């Protein structure tokens, strides 16, 4: 049986993480991997994972049915123009570029282009990604199922409406950076209080992991979980009062709105 040919335009962190996920999975014997990057050394570094180098964007698209656009949104215009000559009606473009729409990709390639949109995040590098996916109506269920299964190899994946792909960026795509900043505040405080930074990092990061599991596995709502930690007149409530004073949840909402607004700007 012929192998499924999957290509990557862009061999940066995210593209490489997806390639490694495929290569290390039970799907690997059914898939033939190709990649193109202007920095040919990046592609050479992936040869150990069975990746073949393509000579150009168009060459890769001619070779592969499934084409991952693993590039920044700021350069996707030029990438699509270079890739377009190799595309045909069976090509499936998979874009991980924030804010870029299927209509934009079609306008630069084929009017009837098959497009799958994905918003992954950097924990995918550790096989712990959280990826949101959608597709246009040209993509078949079989085609979409294959790509969905690839992202589930690399972590968790959820299917959302196509018109919410910009709004989801703040929730899973950009949120690791917001969480890191939140963590920095706690760890910096511990160090200022004379606590070893490594010990504080270990304890706080485990608290993040455990708290996430309580949200997913305890069967309790977030409000109920907050109450479980908050004894009347205790230390937690004293801290929560300051967070409420600082309007933490309102700030988070504004952060998400700014992230979404920027996604709409990038899509223009």
N, C-alpha and C positions, 0 to 999 in steps of 0.2 A: 504494500500500500504506500502511495506517495506521502511524504512527510508534509506537514503544514509549514509553510514558509512565513516566518515572522521576522520583520525587520525593524530596526531602531534608527531613526534619524536623531542623533544626539546620544553620546555615550558618557554623559555626566553622572552625577550621583544617583538620580532617580532611574534613569535608563539602565544603569549598571545594576541597581538593586533588583529591578524587575527581571533582567536577564539572569542574574544569579538565582532568583527564585524559581524561574522556569527550569534552568539547568539542574537544579538540585531536587526537582520534583519527579513524580512518577510520569509526568507528561513528557519528559525530556526526550524519550525515544521516539516520540511521534512528531517532534518539532525540529525544524531546521532554522537556526538563528543567523541573522545577518545584521550588520550595523554599518553606519556611515557617520563620521564626525570629521570636521575640518582638521582637528587634532588627531592625526592617524595613530599616534602613540596610544591614545585612549582605547581605540579599537584593538590594537595589537595586544594590549593588556588583557583583553577578554578572550583571546584565542584559546586559552585553557578551558574555557566554558563551551567550546565548540562553535564560537562565533566566527563567521566568515566576513571579511571586509568587502564593502562595496566601494566602487570608484567615485560615485556621486550620489546625490539625492535621487535623481531620476533613475539611475541604474538600480538602486535598491528598490524603488517602487515597481520597476519592471519585473524584478525578481520575486517580490513578496506580495502575497495577497493581503496580509495584515501589516500595516505600517504604523508604528508608534512615533508620534511627534513629541519627542522628549526634549523639547527646547523651551526657552523662555518666551513669554508672549511678545516681548519687544522685538524679537527677530523672526517670529513665525511667518510674517508676510513674505520675507525673502526666501525662507525655507520652502514654503508652499510653491512659490513661483519656480524655484529650481526643481521641485519634485513633480510638478504637474505634467510635464511631458511623458512621464513614465506611467501615469495612472490610466486605468480603464474602469469600466462599469462594475467590475468585481473587486476593485481595491477597497479595503476597509481601513479608513484612517482612525487612529486612536490618539486623541489629543489629551495631554496632561498639562497644557498651557492654561494658566488661570485666566478666566474671563473670555476666552476665545469661543465663539459660537460655531455650531455646525454650519450655519448659513455663511459665515465668513470663510470657512474652509472650502465649502462648495464654490463660493465665488472665485476662489483662487485656483481651483482644480477642475472639477466637473460639476455642472449644475445638478446632476443626480448623484452626487458623491455619497457614499455610505460613511457615516461618521459616528463614532462612539466618543463621548466626552467623559473624562475621568478627572476627579480631584483627589489625588493621593496625598500622603504626608510623609515627612522624613523618617518617622519610625519604621517605615517600610524597609529602610536600610538594615534593620535588625529582624525583619520578618514579623514586625508588630504594627504594620501599617493600618490605617483606617481610610478606606477609599470609597468615594461616592461616584456612582456611574449612571449615565443615561445614554440614550441613542436616538438618532432620528429614524423616521419610518422606512428608510431604505434598507436598514440593517435587518437581517433575518434573526429569528430567535436562536438558531444554531450558531450564527456568528457572534452574537452578543453573549451567549452562554459560555463560549470558549474564553472570551476576554474576561468575563466575570470570574470564571474559575481561576484564571491566572492571578487576579488580584486577591482572591481568597487564599491562594497559596502564600501570599505575602502578608497576611493579616486578616482583618475583617473588611468586608465590603458590603455596601448597601446600594440598592437601586432607588433613585429619586427622580421626580419629574424633571424634564429637560429645562424647564423655565425656572428652576430653583438652583441651577448649577453655580450661579454667582453668589447666591445667598449662603450656600453650604460652605464656601471657602473659609469663612470665619470659624465655622464649627469644627472642621477637621483639618483643613489645609493649612491655615495660618495659626490655629490655636496652639500647636506645640510651642511657638515662640512666646505666646502670651503666658503659657503655663511656666516656661523657663524663667520669665521675668518675675512671676509670682514666687517661684521657688527661690530665686536669687534674694528676694526680700527677706525670706525666713532664714536662709543660710547666712546672709550678711549680718542679720541681727544676732544669730547664735555666736558668730565670731566676735562681734562687738561686745558680747556679754562674757567673753572669755572661754567659750566652748570650742573645742577642736573642730575645724571646718570639715574635715573628713568624716568625723563622727556625726556631725549635724547633717551632712549631706546624706549619709547612709540612713539615718533615722527619718529625715523628711521625705526622701524619695520612696522609702518603704511605706510611709504614711500615704503618699500619693497612690501607690499601687494598691494598698489595702483599701483605701477610700473608694477607689474606682471599682474594686470588686464588691464592696458593700452596695454601691449604686446598682451594679448589674446583677448581683446574686442574692441580696438579702430579702428582696421582695418588698422593701419599704420605700416610701417616697423620699425625695431629698429633704423635704421639710421634717419628716419623721426622723431621718438620720441625724439632722442637725440637733433635734431635740434630745436624741439619745446621748449626745456628747455634752449637753448643756445642763449642768446641775444648777438649781436656783441659787443665786448669790455666789456662784463659783467663778473660776478663772476663765472658762470658755465664754461665758456670757459677758464678762468684762471686756474680752477681746472682740466679741461679736458686736458689742455696742459701738466700738470705735469704727468697725467696718460699716455698720449701718449709718453712722454719722458721716462717714466718707462716701456714702452712696455707692458702695462697691458694685452692686448689681446694675445700677444705672450707668456706671462707668464702663462696665463690660458691654452693655447694650450699645453705648456710643462707639466703643471699639469695634464691635461687629458691624455696625452701620457704616463706619469709615472704611472698613475692609471691603464691604459689599459695594460701596460707591466707587471705590478705586477699580474694582472688577468691571463695573459698567463702563468706566472711562477707558480701560484697556481694550474693551470689546469694540470700541468705535473705530 
